[in-house]
Amino acid sequence: MPLQGKYALVTGSSRGIGRGIALKLAERGVNVAVHYYTQAEAAKETLAQIQARGGKGAIIQADVTRPEDIHRMFDQIKREFGRLDIFVSNARPELAAFYRPPMDITLDQWNSAIDSQAQAFLLGTQVATSLMPDNSRIIAISYSPSGRTGSWQPWVAMGAAKAALDALTRYFAVALGRRGITVNVISPGATDDSVVGRLPTEVFQAIKAWHESGWTPMRRVGTPADIGNAVTLLCMDEASFITGQTIHVDGGASVMDPVFPLAIQQG
Ligand SMILES: NC(=O)c1ccc[n+]([C@@H]2O[C@H](COP(=O)([O-])OP(=O)(O)OC[C@H]3O[C@@H](n4cnc5c(N)ncnc54)[C@H](OP(=O)(O)O)[C@@H]3O)[C@@H](O)[C@H]2O)c1
């Protein structure tokens, strides 16, 4: 679809990857609802950057773990935009809300992960589609490797939540195929200017060095703009036959084989 004049909601677009997605859509003339949870100033800054690119938008607050907030969020979209062409489910709680290994995690932490990803996407998609014309776009931002691996122990709840999110996109892709609405997952690799960039400097540097050493074939971590570009591609008319897919936007990191040391594989 030509993107000029379309209406998008990007959850968690006050900062990080969500902001990168909002800005890339705005550069194509999409009106973007900037959603935040607590950081109103950050949301205003995203909107200011949209406007600096000649775009238009709105700001919406909601806790996506709360069903009533999700309904309120889409009520506001209906009032301000009248319809929705692109729904990007990107928001994710702060690490403190869910980051705990499997033997210690509490039910509240588990629920925070599941509710913010699986429940928010289930309900968000059900409600969003009532505002969407045929041939609209729905995109979930996941971290798909965490749904099939088990090594990153404190990520257990989010890994399970992302696995459920990935599964939901496939089921919704089938349910909405008749309307030409595509439903896909974008799975970023480690991305700068996001939660990863806010880790202690030495941790962030170690992550960067790991990827630059070759575990990401493109030898760099991603940027929010990389993810925004991928979302923009999926929103274009030329992507209208791509649905139910997971697209890894990670510079090739997901095709690396962790069984053998890099030096042996590349020797
Ligand atoms: N960062 C990475 O390297 C990476 C890699 C793979 C996948 N991802 C995925 O990409 C997405 C964005 O990650 P990020 O690192 O860019 O995030 P981030 O910078 O930590 O930003 C999180 C966003 O979610 C919002 N949020 C937090 N709790 C919320 C809640 N309860 N309800 C509604 N919104 C809430 C925040 O709003 P406030 O600003 O108001 O707090 C903020 O806009 C996530 O789904 C993540 O799993 C990230």
The ligand as a Gaussian input file, in Angstrom:
#p B3LYP/6-31G(d) Opt

LIG

0 1
 N       16.540000      -4.111000      22.496000
 C       16.884000      -5.198000      21.847000
 O       18.071000      -5.449000      21.581000
 C       15.803000      -6.123000      21.376000
 C       16.156000      -7.320000      20.720000
 C       15.135000      -8.167000      20.278000
 C       13.820000      -7.817000      20.478000
 N       13.499000      -6.650000      21.136000
 C       12.081000      -6.309000      21.326000
 O       11.849000      -5.001000      20.841000
 C       10.839000      -4.374000      21.609000
 C       11.322000      -3.020000      22.094000
 O       12.468000      -3.211000      22.901000
 P       13.361000      -1.959000      23.384000
 O       14.594000      -2.536000      23.968000
 O       13.433000      -0.969000      22.297000
 O       12.419000      -1.396000      24.569000
 P       12.690000      -0.164000      25.553000
 O       13.674000       0.794000      24.989000
 O       12.941000      -0.743000      26.908000
 O       11.258000       0.560000      25.542000
 C       10.157000      -0.113000      26.078000
 C        8.907000       0.575000      25.619000
 O        7.769000      -0.132000      26.148000
 C        6.992000       0.750000      26.956000
 N        6.453000       0.010000      28.111000
 C        7.121000      -0.480000      29.179000
 N        6.260000      -1.103000      30.014000
 C        5.026000      -0.979000      29.480000
 C        3.725000      -1.360000      29.875000
 N        3.483000      -2.056000      31.003000
 N        2.687000      -1.048000      29.073000
 C        2.886000      -0.366000      27.937000
 N        4.094000       0.034000      27.492000
 C        5.152000      -0.277000      28.257000
 C        7.939000       1.848000      27.374000
 O        7.178000       3.030000      27.708000
 P        7.833000       4.181000      28.671000
 O        8.890000       4.856000      27.833000
 O        6.679000       5.056000      29.008000
 O        8.399000       3.453000      29.844000
 C        8.804000       2.001000      26.130000
 O        8.136000       2.776000      25.174000
 C       10.474000      -5.356000      22.727000
 O        9.330000      -6.085000      22.388000
 C       11.686000      -6.254000      22.784000
 O       11.408000      -7.526000      23.315000
 C       14.460000      -5.815000      21.588000

